[in-house]
């Protein structure tokens, strides 16, 4: 990107630029001009221009997904009609001050590790220039080819690498070969330099540690999302060697299996051609290959058995540590609790409950307003008098009919009873003076 021999990216696509980029020439002329020497001259315009370019620079890095940039790359990316922004150097200096960007040299020097020993030293293209820029501080505007890092984007991509490893088959053991990890992260890291920067970020966060063993670099990951990685010890190296042996044995078994199959096909071809001796030699070679495969299978089973025991012991160690932590926590929680104190507390509770019951009984026996208790005989007499008074005031109700309806009444009985009621009503009408001159209609006729 900004290294010698690399072609810088071209201008940004039109869709990634703000609307006024092509429509408002006056506004863009102001934004492409250089910043004033002092912000105090016109703080409003200075802040407006700075906010525009800060947002655009950060958005470009996130959109491209590249954790590295430089002044030249940004100038080429924001070129407009043959002109480049004159104030980008001031913008980058402000981003460095805010911590949004960091010089690659400063970042690498901040990682407390022997990073030169595992190949990162190849990045140091201009060590003297980077040292001087680090000494002069962030007030110095970055040079055109000085590499800068998007801090937040680097942290996010380092987290992606860690999660990618955790979800892969390589996470069965915390130690993995650097070459295998590089192949796993090929889609996430476009180049080897970015891959090493992400590993440096993880190492800075104490989530990985890297060691070179017999000319091969191996990486050890922390076992949890929020755990810190422990230093690589002899057990880790031994398990890694066993895993490598298992992989080599598996590859050898597969290769010999293909060789045995080829000997078998050669024997068939020799038989078809009538070459009996050649067919016998092919079969003997096949038999020897199968015996070697059986021997390798036995060794492979032994290695896998050892690995299984190691994994089981690691699980047992985790359980043991959990039990130990639980015992420690239980001891702290039961620190001031004893059987004698528990019995004493129970006795106190029982004594207080008894006292409360006695107080309640005492309060229940006290008369209200100084009145003495009324004799029960007087209460019974008053109740009898109330019952007698209530019987005198009872209403005179008609007697309850005693006749039981044994069968339903017929229509003829109903008509006879209706005629009797009509006759009775007529006699009563003749005896009672009429209040109106209109004749009265018999009750029966209304029915």
PEMO-V760198 format. One record per backbone hydrogen bond with DSSP energy under -1.0 kcal/mol. NH is the residue of the N-H (numbers start at 1). CO is the residue of the C=O. Records with the same first field share a line. If there is no record, write none. Layout:
NH: CO, CO
This chain:
6: 3
12: 77
16: 13
17: 14
21: 18
22: 19
24: 20
28: 24
29: 25
30: 26
31: 27
32: 28
46: 42
47: 43
48: 44
49: 45
50: 46
51: 47
52: 48
53: 49
54: 50
55: 51
56: 52
57: 53
58: 54
59: 55
60: 56
61: 57
62: 58
63: 59
64: 60
65: 61
69: 148
72: 144
74: 70
75: 71
76: 72
77: 73
78: 74
80: 83
83: 80
86: 32
91: 87
92: 88
93: 89
94: 90
95: 91
96: 92
97: 93
98: 94
100: 95
101: 95
102: 149
104: 147
107: 103
108: 104
109: 105
110: 106
113: 111
115: 113
117: 114
119: 116
120: 115
122: 119
123: 120
124: 121
125: 123
130: 126
131: 127
132: 128
133: 129
134: 130
135: 131
136: 132
137: 133
140: 137
148: 69
149: 102
150: 67
151: 100
154: 150
155: 151
156: 152
157: 153
158: 154
159: 155
160: 156
161: 157
162: 158
163: 159
164: 160
165: 161
166: 162
167: 163
168: 165
171: 168
172: 169
173: 170
176: 219
178: 217
181: 177
182: 178
183: 179
184: 180
185: 181
186: 183
189: 185
195: 191
196: 192
197: 193
198: 194
199: 195
200: 196
201: 197
202: 198
203: 199
204: 200
205: 201
206: 203
207: 202
209: 220
211: 218
213: 216
216: 213
218: 211
219: 176
220: 209
221: 174
222: 207
229: 206
237: 233
238: 234
239: 235
240: 236
241: 237
242: 238
243: 239
244: 240
245: 241
246: 242
247: 243
248: 244
249: 245
250: 246
251: 247
252: 248
253: 249
254: 250
255: 251
256: 252
257: 253
258: 254
259: 255
260: 256
261: 257
262: 258
263: 259
264: 260
265: 261
266: 262
267: 263
268: 264
269: 265
270: 266
271: 267
272: 268
273: 269
274: 271
275: 270
276: 274
279: 275
280: 276
281: 277
282: 278
283: 279
284: 280
285: 281
286: 282
287: 283
288: 284
289: 285
290: 286
291: 287
292: 288
293: 289
294: 290
295: 291
296: 292
297: 293
298: 294
299: 295
300: 296
301: 297
302: 298
303: 299
304: 300
305: 301
306: 302
307: 303
308: 304
309: 305
310: 306
311: 307
312: 308
313: 309
314: 310
315: 311
316: 312
317: 313
318: 314
319: 315
320: 316
321: 317
322: 318
323: 319
324: 320
325: 321
326: 322
327: 323
328: 324
329: 325
330: 326
331: 327
332: 328
333: 329
334: 330
335: 332
337: 334
342: 338
343: 339
344: 340
345: 341
346: 342
347: 343
348: 344
349: 345
350: 346
351: 347
352: 348
353: 349
354: 350
355: 351
356: 352
357: 353
358: 354
359: 355
360: 356
361: 357
362: 358
363: 359
364: 360
365: 361
371: 368
379: 375
380: 376
381: 377
382: 378
383: 379
384: 380
385: 381
386: 382
387: 383
388: 384
389: 385
390: 386
391: 387
392: 388
393: 389
414: 410
415: 411
416: 412
417: 413
418: 414
419: 415
420: 416
421: 417
422: 418
423: 419
424: 420
425: 421
426: 422
427: 423
428: 424
429: 425
430: 426
431: 427
432: 428
446: 442
447: 443
